[in-house]
Amino acid sequence: MSKSHTLSLLLAIVLFITTYKLAETRIKLEDVANSSTTKRDAILEVIHNRKSVRHYLDKSVSKEDLLTIMKAGMAAPSGIDKRPWEFIPITSSNKLIAIKQKDAKAAIVVCANMHKTDERAPEFWITDTSVATQNMLLAIEGMGLGAVWKSVYPWKDYTEHIKSELKLPEHVVPLCVITLGYPTGKDKPKDKFDPNNIHWEEWGE
């Protein structure tokens, strides 16, 4: 084979490899773009589909699912990174009845450990546990389950009832009860968007 033929063959091979690599890179970039779009859409779909679910199928919630949900709760942001949250998962029907949540298949009682708060801003426990609760509600929606936030704090009577039934120490305060289960489909999300609640740059008139 002459030198010119050899050179032409080498150039053809290099051109083929270069073209292949460019195509491979383009496909990877498209995959990343599509993945980002899918992730964005999936997150927004979960947020907008979340609703208060009070009607459940006669199907239990597994311990593994409850752990997944509580792990999502602990991924929440926390003021001064104190993470004062404490979770009490409940699946016993007797215990659910005792805390006045007899229609649920499971519950997670969200509490704050006041020993974990910062003395400079102890009230952060309210926002910290609230954000953790929202994380769990979104995780529940994304997992195909349904839930509702049942307020405990600041209702004094119910707070004392929960503390008594769950034998909470004095320094642990219950914020809410998340009741959950497999939804019947009866409960639907609400469109709560109101542009009148948005004030660009400043409050204005």
Disulfide bonds with the S-S distance in Angstrom:
none
